[in-house]
């Protein structure tokens, strides 16, 4: 039976900035647009965190029962390592999805945006089918695309809309940036696991592209995030504060572009996570100043 510490590690707390960042930026974009609501922002945060932890457990379960987690260099896999019963991990994933769904229903009801429940249903489908179901899209190289859509566009623009009921270039720029950086994290993760995924028949984008092109993709995702700051600044010049996070990109970009493989990429994963958080904080401050 898994210990509490192992369950916490299995939830992959280092991935939580991917859930926090878009809510911060979306709320700041709503403020810049003239109407923010801290209570609705907190509800959106519960939704985002519930989906993030839920998809981590769902990924652990689905990869574990398929046998693709038997040779991993990353954090503990509850099912793949055999420390937890697969049914319990699946139940934990469903419990997180249920909590996120309840918070989401409350959010759309209180903000009078019931049509956004459709976006929530789509997010629920995407969370499970990343590695779950008969034909998971994560095994076909679409993981980064879906991360961009749901952790960037849906999360930021949905947060902004529930509070301000409007979308401007500040929100759009923030949504693009907040989608590109978690996609860069996933690219790094899949670059690290490329050989194991290839052997297991998991056709991630890294497996499809190979090492050189995956490394270049990472670079352009990071560059694109800072170009998105310039887009936000067209509407709100103070969004340029987001560029202050650029120095945080130097070390992970160097690492990913270098001849690094497997465990050597673990620092780049942590550094890209810090880049995402620093980027979100700086852009949030810039939009809040507007």
C-alpha positions as CSV (number, residue, x, y, z in Angstrom):
1,X,0.0,0.0,0.0
2,X,1.3,3.4,-1.0
3,X,2.2,5.9,1.8
4,X,0.8,9.4,2.0
5,X,4.2,10.7,0.9
6,X,4.1,8.4,-2.2
7,X,0.5,9.6,-3.0
8,X,1.7,13.2,-2.8
9,X,4.7,12.4,-5.0
10,X,2.4,10.6,-7.4
11,X,0.3,13.8,-7.7
12,X,3.5,15.4,-9.2
13,X,3.4,18.7,-7.2
14,X,6.0,20.2,-9.5
15,X,3.4,20.3,-12.3
16,X,1.0,22.5,-10.2
17,X,2.4,25.8,-11.6
18,X,0.8,24.8,-14.9
19,X,-2.6,25.0,-13.2
20,X,-1.9,28.1,-11.1
21,X,-0.3,30.2,-13.9
22,X,-3.3,30.6,-16.2
23,X,-5.7,31.5,-13.4
24,X,-3.3,34.2,-12.2
25,X,-2.9,35.6,-15.7
26,X,-6.6,35.3,-16.5
27,X,-7.6,37.1,-13.4
28,X,-5.1,39.9,-14.0
29,X,-6.3,40.2,-17.6
30,X,-9.9,40.5,-16.3
31,X,-8.6,43.3,-13.9
32,X,-6.9,45.0,-16.9
33,X,-10.2,44.8,-18.8
34,X,-12.0,46.5,-15.9
35,X,-13.6,43.8,-13.8
36,X,-12.0,41.1,-11.7
37,X,-13.4,39.0,-8.9
38,X,-11.2,37.2,-6.4
39,X,-13.8,34.7,-5.4
40,X,-14.4,33.6,-8.9
41,X,-10.7,33.4,-9.5
42,X,-10.3,31.1,-6.5
43,X,-13.0,28.8,-7.9
44,X,-11.2,28.8,-11.2
45,X,-8.0,27.8,-9.3
46,X,-9.8,24.9,-7.6
47,X,-11.0,23.7,-11.1
48,X,-7.5,24.0,-12.6
49,X,-5.8,22.2,-9.6
50,X,-8.4,19.4,-9.6
51,X,-7.9,18.8,-13.3
52,X,-4.1,18.9,-13.0
53,X,-3.8,16.4,-10.1
54,X,-6.5,14.3,-11.7
55,X,-4.8,14.0,-15.0
56,X,-1.5,13.2,-13.3
57,X,-3.2,10.3,-11.5
58,X,-5.1,9.3,-14.7
59,X,-1.8,9.3,-16.6
60,X,-0.1,7.2,-13.9
61,X,-3.0,4.7,-14.0
62,X,-3.3,4.4,-17.8
63,X,0.4,4.2,-18.5
64,X,0.9,1.8,-15.6
65,X,-1.7,-0.7,-16.8
66,X,-0.3,-0.5,-20.3
67,X,3.2,-1.2,-19.1
68,X,4.8,1.9,-20.5
69,X,5.9,3.1,-17.1
70,X,8.1,0.1,-16.3
71,X,11.3,1.9,-17.2
72,X,11.1,5.6,-16.3
73,X,13.7,8.1,-15.1
74,X,11.2,10.7,-13.8
75,X,9.2,10.9,-10.5
76,X,7.5,7.9,-8.8
77,X,4.8,6.2,-10.8
78,X,2.3,4.6,-8.4
79,X,1.1,1.9,-10.7
80,X,4.2,1.3,-12.7
81,X,6.3,0.8,-9.6
82,X,3.7,-1.4,-8.0
83,X,3.3,0.6,-4.8
84,X,-0.4,1.3,-5.3
85,X,-3.4,-0.7,-6.6
86,X,-4.3,0.5,-10.1
87,X,-8.0,0.7,-9.0
88,X,-7.1,3.1,-6.2
89,X,-5.1,5.3,-8.5
90,X,-8.0,5.4,-10.9
91,X,-10.4,6.3,-8.1
92,X,-8.1,9.1,-7.0
93,X,-8.2,10.5,-10.5
94,X,-12.0,10.3,-10.7
95,X,-12.3,12.0,-7.3
96,X,-10.1,14.9,-8.5
97,X,-12.2,15.2,-11.7
98,X,-15.4,15.2,-9.7
99,X,-14.2,17.9,-7.3
100,X,-13.0,20.0,-10.3
101,X,-16.3,19.5,-12.0
102,X,-18.3,20.6,-9.0
103,X,-16.2,23.7,-8.6
104,X,-16.6,24.3,-12.4
105,X,-20.4,24.1,-12.2
106,X,-20.4,26.6,-9.3
107,X,-18.1,28.9,-11.3
108,X,-20.2,29.0,-14.4
109,X,-23.4,29.4,-12.4
110,X,-22.1,32.3,-10.2
111,X,-20.6,34.0,-13.3
112,X,-23.7,33.4,-15.4
113,X,-21.6,31.7,-18.1
114,X,-23.4,28.4,-18.3
115,X,-22.2,27.8,-21.9
116,X,-18.7,27.4,-20.5
117,X,-19.8,24.1,-19.0
118,X,-19.2,22.7,-22.5
119,X,-15.6,23.8,-22.2
120,X,-15.4,22.0,-18.9
121,X,-16.8,18.8,-20.4
122,X,-14.2,19.0,-23.2
123,X,-11.5,19.4,-20.6
124,X,-12.8,16.4,-18.7
125,X,-12.6,14.3,-21.9
126,X,-9.1,15.5,-22.7
127,X,-7.9,14.9,-19.1
128,X,-8.8,11.2,-19.3
129,X,-8.0,10.5,-22.9
130,X,-4.4,11.9,-22.8
131,X,-3.2,8.4,-22.0
132,X,-6.6,6.7,-21.2
133,X,-9.2,5.0,-23.4
134,X,-8.7,2.9,-26.4
135,X,-6.9,5.5,-28.6
136,X,-5.2,8.0,-26.3
137,X,-4.0,11.2,-28.1
138,X,-0.9,11.4,-26.0
139,X,0.3,8.2,-27.8
140,X,-0.2,9.9,-31.2
141,X,1.9,13.0,-30.6
142,X,-0.9,15.4,-29.7
143,X,-0.2,16.0,-26.1
144,X,1.6,19.3,-26.5
145,X,-1.3,20.6,-28.7
146,X,-3.9,19.7,-26.1
147,X,-1.8,21.2,-23.3
148,X,-1.7,24.5,-25.3
149,X,-5.4,24.5,-25.8
150,X,-6.6,23.6,-22.3
151,X,-3.8,25.0,-20.1
152,X,-3.5,28.1,-22.2
153,X,-6.4,29.2,-24.3
154,X,-9.2,27.5,-22.3
155,X,-7.8,28.2,-18.8
156,X,-6.8,31.9,-19.3
157,X,-9.6,33.0,-21.5
158,X,-12.2,31.1,-19.5
159,X,-10.9,32.7,-16.3
160,X,-11.0,36.1,-17.8
161,X,-14.5,35.7,-19.3
162,X,-16.1,34.5,-16.1
163,X,-14.9,37.7,-14.4
164,X,-15.0,40.4,-17.0
165,X,-17.3,38.9,-19.7
166,X,-14.9,40.3,-22.4
167,X,-11.7,39.2,-24.1
168,X,-8.9,41.6,-25.3
169,X,-5.4,41.3,-26.6
170,X,-4.0,41.2,-23.1
171,X,-6.0,38.1,-22.3
172,X,-5.1,36.5,-25.7
173,X,-1.4,37.2,-25.3
174,X,-1.5,35.8,-21.8
175,X,-3.4,32.7,-23.0
176,X,-0.8,32.0,-25.8
177,X,2.1,32.4,-23.4
178,X,0.6,30.3,-20.7
179,X,-0.1,27.6,-23.2
180,X,3.3,27.5,-24.8
181,X,5.3,27.2,-21.6
182,X,3.6,24.1,-20.2
183,X,3.8,22.6,-23.7
184,X,7.6,23.3,-23.4
185,X,7.6,21.4,-20.1
186,X,5.9,18.4,-21.8
187,X,8.3,18.6,-24.7
188,X,11.2,18.4,-22.2
189,X,9.5,15.5,-20.4
190,X,9.0,13.6,-23.6
191,X,12.5,14.3,-24.8
192,X,13.8,12.8,-21.5
193,X,11.6,9.7,-22.0
194,X,12.1,9.4,-25.8
195,X,14.0,6.1,-25.9
196,X,11.6,4.4,-23.4
197,X,8.5,5.7,-25.1
198,X,9.8,4.6,-28.5
199,X,10.5,1.1,-27.2
200,X,7.0,1.0,-25.6
201,X,5.3,2.1,-28.9
202,X,4.3,5.4,-27.4
203,X,4.5,7.8,-30.4
204,X,4.9,11.2,-28.6
205,X,5.8,14.3,-30.5
206,X,9.4,13.8,-29.4
207,X,9.5,10.2,-30.8
208,X,8.0,11.5,-34.1
209,X,10.4,14.4,-34.4
210,X,13.6,12.9,-33.0
211,X,16.2,14.7,-30.8
212,X,17.3,17.6,-33.0
213,X,13.9,18.8,-34.1
214,X,12.4,18.3,-30.6
215,X,15.1,20.5,-29.1
216,X,14.4,23.2,-31.7
217,X,10.7,22.9,-30.9
218,X,11.4,23.6,-27.3
219,X,13.3,26.8,-28.2
220,X,10.5,28.1,-30.3
221,X,7.9,27.4,-27.7
222,X,9.9,29.5,-25.2
223,X,10.5,32.3,-27.7
224,X,6.9,32.3,-28.6
225,X,5.8,32.8,-25.0
226,X,7.8,36.0,-24.9
227,X,6.5,37.2,-28.2
228,X,3.0,36.7,-26.7
229,X,4.0,39.3,-24.1
230,X,4.5,41.8,-26.9
231,X,1.0,41.0,-28.2
232,X,-0.5,41.6,-24.7
233,X,1.5,44.9,-24.6
234,X,-0.3,46.2,-27.7
235,X,-3.4,46.4,-25.5
236,X,-1.7,47.0,-22.1
237,X,1.9,48.4,-22.4
238,X,2.6,47.5,-18.7
239,X,2.4,43.8,-19.8
240,X,6.0,44.3,-20.9
241,X,6.9,43.6,-17.2
242,X,6.5,39.9,-18.3
243,X,9.8,40.2,-20.2
244,X,11.5,40.4,-16.9
245,X,11.2,36.6,-16.7
246,X,13.4,36.1,-19.7
247,X,16.6,35.4,-17.8
248,X,14.9,32.4,-16.3
249,X,14.9,30.9,-19.8
250,X,18.7,30.9,-20.3
251,X,19.6,27.8,-18.3
252,X,16.8,25.4,-19.5
253,X,17.3,26.5,-23.1
254,X,21.0,25.8,-22.9
255,X,20.4,22.4,-21.3
256,X,17.7,21.3,-23.8
257,X,19.7,22.5,-26.8
258,X,22.8,20.8,-25.6
259,X,23.7,17.1,-25.9
260,X,21.6,16.1,-22.9
261,X,19.6,12.8,-22.6
262,X,17.5,11.0,-20.0
263,X,18.2,12.0,-16.4
264,X,20.4,14.8,-17.6
265,X,17.2,16.6,-18.6
266,X,15.7,16.5,-15.1
267,X,17.2,20.0,-14.2
268,X,15.8,21.5,-17.4
269,X,12.3,20.2,-16.4
270,X,12.6,21.9,-13.0
271,X,14.0,25.1,-14.5
272,X,11.2,25.3,-17.2
273,X,8.7,24.9,-14.4
274,X,10.3,27.9,-12.6
275,X,10.3,29.8,-15.9
276,X,6.6,29.2,-16.3
277,X,5.9,30.4,-12.7
278,X,8.2,33.4,-13.0
279,X,6.6,34.3,-16.4
280,X,3.1,34.1,-14.9
281,X,4.0,36.2,-11.9
282,X,5.7,38.9,-14.0
283,X,2.9,39.0,-16.6
284,X,0.3,39.0,-13.8
285,X,2.0,42.1,-12.3
286,X,2.2,43.8,-15.7
287,X,-1.5,43.2,-16.4
288,X,-2.5,44.2,-12.9
289,X,-0.7,47.5,-13.3
290,X,-2.8,48.2,-16.3
